[in-house]
């Protein structure tokens, strides 16, 4: 699904810009590192709650995470 790939790419891009590993992002978001990897590969469809946790861990708003998608 195209939207999953767009979300995956955005999360990965922001994570890299902050120099966070998947493990660090998972720790900050309270999620498992394998789950973060699966989201970034567009293998999982994260809930809005999970996206909120990721956005807070990246120190951005949920609307910023989803803008342009």
N, CA, C and O of each residue as an XYZ file, in Angstrom:
276
protein
N       0.840     -1.176      0.000
C       0.000      0.000      0.000
C       0.891      1.247      0.000
O       1.855      1.333      0.761
N       0.563      2.179     -0.838
C       1.393      3.365     -1.038
C       1.534      4.185      0.237
O       2.635      4.639      0.548
N       0.475      4.384      0.969
C       0.543      5.225      2.168
C       1.485      4.624      3.221
O       2.180      5.362      3.920
N       1.511      3.306      3.335
C       2.430      2.670      4.287
C       3.875      2.934      3.905
O       4.716      3.162      4.774
N       4.169      2.905      2.612
C       5.523      3.186      2.144
C       5.903      4.641      2.391
O       7.052      4.941      2.716
N       4.943      5.539      2.239
C       5.205      6.961      2.490
C       5.475      7.207      3.977
O       6.400      7.938      4.330
N       4.677      6.603      4.834
C       4.884      6.737      6.280
C       6.219      6.123      6.668
O       6.967      6.701      7.456
N       6.518      4.961      6.120
C       7.784      4.275      6.405
C       8.970      5.150      6.037
O       9.914      5.294      6.814
N       8.915      5.731      4.850
C      10.013      6.572      4.377
C      10.171      7.818      5.243
O      11.292      8.235      5.534
N       9.067      8.406      5.649
C       9.122      9.623      6.464
C       9.716      9.321      7.835
O      10.566     10.069      8.317
N       9.284      8.243      8.463
C       9.822      7.866      9.771
C      11.324      7.609      9.655
O      12.107      8.091     10.473
N      11.711      6.859      8.650
C      13.127      6.545      8.457
C      13.947      7.810      8.212
O      15.029      7.974      8.775
N      13.432      8.693      7.380
C      14.130      9.947      7.066
C      14.343     10.798      8.318
O      15.443     11.295      8.556
N      13.304     10.958      9.102
C      13.405     11.778     10.312
C      14.323     11.098     11.328
O      15.137     11.756     11.976
N      14.189      9.791     11.461
C      15.046      9.046     12.392
C      16.512      9.217     12.028
O      17.349      9.450     12.900
N      16.823      9.103     10.751
C      18.205      9.270     10.307
C      18.698     10.702     10.537
O      19.848     10.914     10.922
N      17.824     11.679     10.299
C      18.228     13.071     10.490
C      18.575     13.367     11.950
O      19.384     14.248     12.240
N      17.956     12.622     12.857
C      18.238     12.786     14.283
C      19.338     11.839     14.765
O      19.709     11.828     15.939
N      19.849     11.040     13.813
C      20.921     10.085     14.107
C      20.520      9.063     15.172
O      21.332      8.652     16.000
N      19.234      8.662     15.128
C      18.731      7.624     16.020
C      18.824      6.280     15.311
O      18.533      6.178     14.120
N      19.223      5.266     16.035
C      19.117      3.909     15.520
C      17.657      3.470     15.676
O      16.878      4.112     16.381
N      17.304      2.383     15.019
C      15.959      1.839     15.219
C      15.776      1.446     16.675
O      14.697      1.616     17.243
N      16.828      0.924     17.273
C      16.765      0.527     18.676
C      16.510      1.731     19.579
O      15.711      1.645     20.511
N      17.175      2.846     19.312
C      16.988      4.061     20.122
C      15.566      4.588     19.961
O      14.922      4.951     20.945
N      15.079      4.631     18.734
C      13.710      5.094     18.502
C      12.718      4.190     19.211
O      11.773      4.673     19.835
N      12.921      2.895     19.122
C      12.024      1.951     19.793
C      12.019      2.173     21.289
O      10.962      2.167     21.919
N      13.195      2.369     21.860
C      13.302      2.614     23.303
C      12.546      3.882     23.697
O      11.800      3.882     24.676
N      12.734      4.955     22.939
C      12.072      6.228     23.248
C      10.555      6.144     23.080
O       9.806      6.805     23.799
N      10.113      5.328     22.126
C       8.681      5.209     21.842
C       8.006      4.119     22.668
O       6.780      4.010     22.662
N       8.792      3.312     23.377
C       8.210      2.221     24.157
C       7.733      1.079     23.280
O       6.748      0.409     23.592
N       8.445      0.862     22.172
C       8.083     -0.191     21.230
C       9.277     -1.130     21.047
O      10.383     -0.828     21.497
N       9.055     -2.257     20.392
C      10.137     -3.208     20.139
C      10.895     -2.789     18.880
O      10.292     -2.321     17.914
N      12.210     -2.957     18.894
C      13.027     -2.530     17.743
C      12.633     -3.266     16.465
O      12.704     -2.691     15.380
N      12.222     -4.517     16.576
C      11.789     -5.255     15.383
C      10.513     -4.662     14.784
O      10.310     -4.699     13.571
N       9.664     -4.121     15.642
C       8.426     -3.497     15.178
C       8.745     -2.211     14.414
O       8.138     -1.934     13.379
N       9.689     -1.433     14.920
C      10.115     -0.214     14.215
C      10.658     -0.594     12.835
O      10.325      0.042     11.834
N      11.484     -1.621     12.790
C      12.023     -2.082     11.504
C      10.936     -2.498     10.541
O      10.994     -2.178      9.354
N       9.943     -3.212     11.046
C       8.835     -3.665     10.194
C       8.012     -2.477      9.691
O       7.540     -2.492      8.555
N       7.837     -1.463     10.517
C       7.128     -0.255     10.088
C       7.920      0.436      8.988
O       7.354      0.846      7.975
N       9.232      0.567      9.184
C      10.069      1.249      8.195
C      10.185      0.460      6.888
O      10.515      1.046      5.856
N       9.929     -0.817      6.902
C       9.918     -1.626      5.682
C       8.505     -1.730      5.100
O       8.281     -2.429      4.112
N       7.560     -1.028      5.722
C       6.152     -1.023      5.302
C       5.536     -2.409      5.377
O       4.656     -2.745      4.584
N       5.996     -3.215      6.328
C       5.447     -4.551      6.536
C       4.325     -4.551      7.570
O       3.519     -5.480      7.618
N       4.277     -3.517      8.387
C       3.244     -3.401      9.425
C       2.444     -2.133      9.195
O       2.957     -1.132      8.695
N       1.184     -2.199      9.569
C       0.286     -1.061      9.471
C       0.109     -0.493     10.880
O      -0.742     -0.974     11.628
N       0.893      0.518     11.255
C       0.832      1.020     12.627
C      -0.472      1.764     12.914
O      -1.014      2.459     12.055
N      -0.952      1.602     14.127
C      -2.156      2.318     14.551
C      -1.816      3.794     14.772
O      -0.643      4.167     14.816
N      -2.821      4.605     14.905
C      -2.621      6.031     15.166
C      -1.908      6.223     16.506
O      -1.130      7.164     16.665
N      -2.168      5.344     17.459
C      -1.506      5.428     18.763
C      -0.011      5.164     18.611
O       0.806      5.855     19.219
N       0.346      4.181     17.811
C       1.766      3.875     17.574
C       2.429      5.035     16.839
O       3.550      5.414     17.176
N       1.758      5.603     15.846
C       2.324      6.750     15.135
C       2.513      7.934     16.080
O       3.490      8.674     15.970
N       1.580      8.107     17.001
C       1.706      9.177     18.002
C       2.939      8.938     18.870
O       3.706      9.867     19.124
N       3.136      7.707     19.325
C       4.307      7.384     20.151
C       5.601      7.639     19.388
O       6.565      8.165     19.945
N       5.617      7.269     18.125
C       6.810      7.482     17.302
C       7.056      8.978     17.108
O       8.193      9.441     17.211
N       5.999      9.728     16.830
C       6.177     11.171     16.628
C       6.712     11.833     17.892
O       7.581     12.701     17.809
N       6.211     11.442     19.053
C       6.706     12.018     20.307
C       8.164     11.624     20.544
O       8.955     12.437     21.021
N       8.523     10.388     20.214
C       9.912      9.942     20.370
C      10.842     10.702     19.437
O      12.009     10.919     19.762
N      10.330     11.109     18.273
C      11.115     11.888     17.320
C      11.052     13.389     17.615
O      11.688     14.193     16.934
N      10.278     13.751     18.635
C      10.123     15.142     19.060
C       9.500     16.018     17.964
O       9.910     17.158     17.746
N       8.505     15.452     17.289
C       7.733     16.187     16.298
C       6.252     15.926     16.576
O       5.903     15.001     17.309
N       5.406     16.734     15.995
C       3.967     16.512     16.178
C       3.501     15.405     15.230
O       4.138     15.122     14.216
N       2.402     14.806     15.577
C       1.812     13.784     14.713
C       1.443     14.392     13.370
O       1.614     13.753     12.332
N       0.938     15.623     13.381
C       0.578     16.267     12.108
C       1.816     16.491     11.235
O       1.729     16.381     10.012
N       2.965     16.803     11.843
C       4.196     16.952     11.064
C       4.620     15.604     10.466
O       5.071     15.534      9.323
N       4.469     14.549     11.252
C       4.819     13.218     10.763
C       3.966     12.848      9.546
O       4.461     12.247      8.593
N       2.716     13.203      9.587
C       1.792     12.790      8.525
C       1.636     13.830      7.406
O       0.952     13.566      6.417
N       2.257     14.998      7.548
C       2.103     16.023      6.524
C       2.733     15.575      5.208
O       3.804     14.969      5.182
N       2.051     15.885      4.140
C       2.544     15.533      2.817
C       2.283     14.102      2.396
O       2.736     13.669      1.337
N       1.559     13.370      3.215
C       1.291     11.956      2.899
C      -0.100     11.828      2.325
O      -0.530     10.724      1.990
